[in-house]
Amino acid sequence: LQTIRDVALADLEASGEAEAVRRRHAAWFLALAKEAHAAVGGAAQEAWLGRIEQEHDNLRALLGWAIEADLSLAARMAGMLWRFWYARSHLSEGRRWLDAILARAATAELPAPARAPLLLGAGVIAQARGDDRRARPLLTESLALFRDEAIPAGTATALNFLGLVACDAGDA
């Protein structure tokens, strides 16, 4: 219930331990997201997607906090969650989170290994929503970053979705 949540948050803030608790919360969910990200595409994919779905509200809270408090953490988390948003058709929500983080990253220095998955996720979601004009530059930029960083899985995924964009345009 929102009322209980509000009272608990107020008590947490008053305790002086809010930052430490949020960091522990974030570390736990980051580890969960890493496990889920690794499982997507494998035999345990559906179980992990279900687990992430159950924790979706916690992940929303974490992202909302991290965008303001720790952009690098928000980027790492969203860079892993885009597959969940894509697979579970949370395309509008995924786009909002990715766009918000990329907008903040425009004024902050985000290293290529953190930026590339955000661009990839934003491009994939744009392609899934039928917005190939938006998808192409996002995917192209992610591809360049993945290649520069020698990250084969990211390179392959970016190429795959650039191929889908080309097919959407009739360029098989």
Summary of the structure (lengths in Angstrom):
residues: 172
radius of gyration: 17.0
end to end distance: 50.9
largest distance: 59.9
contacts: 511
relative contact order: 0.08
helix: 83%
strand: 0%
